[in-house]
Amino acid sequence: MEAMLIAIMFMIVMALGGLFSIAGAVFNWNFFFEHRRARRLVKFIGRNGARIFYILLGIFVIFCGVMFVIFISHSLR
C-alpha cells in the first residue's frame, strides 16, 4: 500500500510539472521563455516552436506520470 501512495504522489508531481510546462507555453510567460536554459531552445527553433515543444513536453510528462501509476498498480496485484 505504501508503494501505491508513493506512486500517486509521484504522479501528482509529474502532473503539476506537465501542467506548468503547458501553462507556460499557452500563456506565453516571459519568465518561462527567458530562462537561460529555455533561451537556447527559443534561439534554435523560435518562440512559437518552443511553445509547441513545451506543450508536447507537458503532455508527455503527464502521460508518463499516469503510466507509472498504472504500471505500479498492476505490479502490486
Secondary structure, 3 states (H helix, E strand, C coil): CHHHHHHHHHHHHHHHHHHHHHHHHHCCCHHHHCCHHHHHHHHHHHHHHHHHHHHHHHHHHHHHHHHHHHHHHHHCC
